[in-house]
Amino acid sequence: MAQTGIKLRDCIRSCEETWVEETKQEASRGNVEAQITYAQMLIRGVGGMRQNINLGIQYLRTAAKKSAEASIKLGKIYLKGKIVRQDLNEAYFYLRLVTLYKCKCGRFAEQYHANRVSNVHLCYPTEALEYLRQLPNDPMAEQRFRDQFAAWRDNKSIHR
């Protein structure tokens, strides 16, 4: 019996390559959700791509201008120090940046923030505050944040 068609693994690989390429294109066009997704692909090295942590971090930094999710991911990356060298100043910057975003808990805000419900969604500002409480007390941290934020906001980023 003659075999026709494409092998399943080749089909899956082709779909994965298409997905990666389309995500990359959307990220390059400025789509924030695609920037976050593509950054995670680069950091993990999925879809047949080689791992590129530095480029992934760059995409997250770009997305952080408009996304609490990207900011908290960066804060946690620098806080944990598993894929980059731990940097508590960078961790503080990005976690503190998240707190500037508006909470989107909506009608569940009171219940969520009182810990009466937990399955609504992630509240990035609340989560960031919890991580900030874990950082060592640094009396200069807030002033450094303000200085860094002013430069970051004006695209004069001093971040690596």
Salt bridges, closest charged atoms under 4 A:
ASP10 OD1 - ARG13 NH1 3.11
GLU26 OE2 - ARG29 NH1 2.49
GLU69 OE2 - LYS73 NZ 3.97
ASP87 OD2 - ARG160 NH1 2.90
GLU90 OE1 - ARG61 NH2 3.68
GLU90 OE2 - HIS159 ND1 2.51
GLU110 OE2 - ARG116 NH2 3.44
GLU127 OE2 - LYS76 NZ 3.17
ASP138 OD2 - ARG144 NH2 2.31
GLU142 OE2 - ARG96 NH2 2.95
GLU142 OE2 - ARG146 NE 3.66
ASP154 OD1 - ARG153 NE 3.58
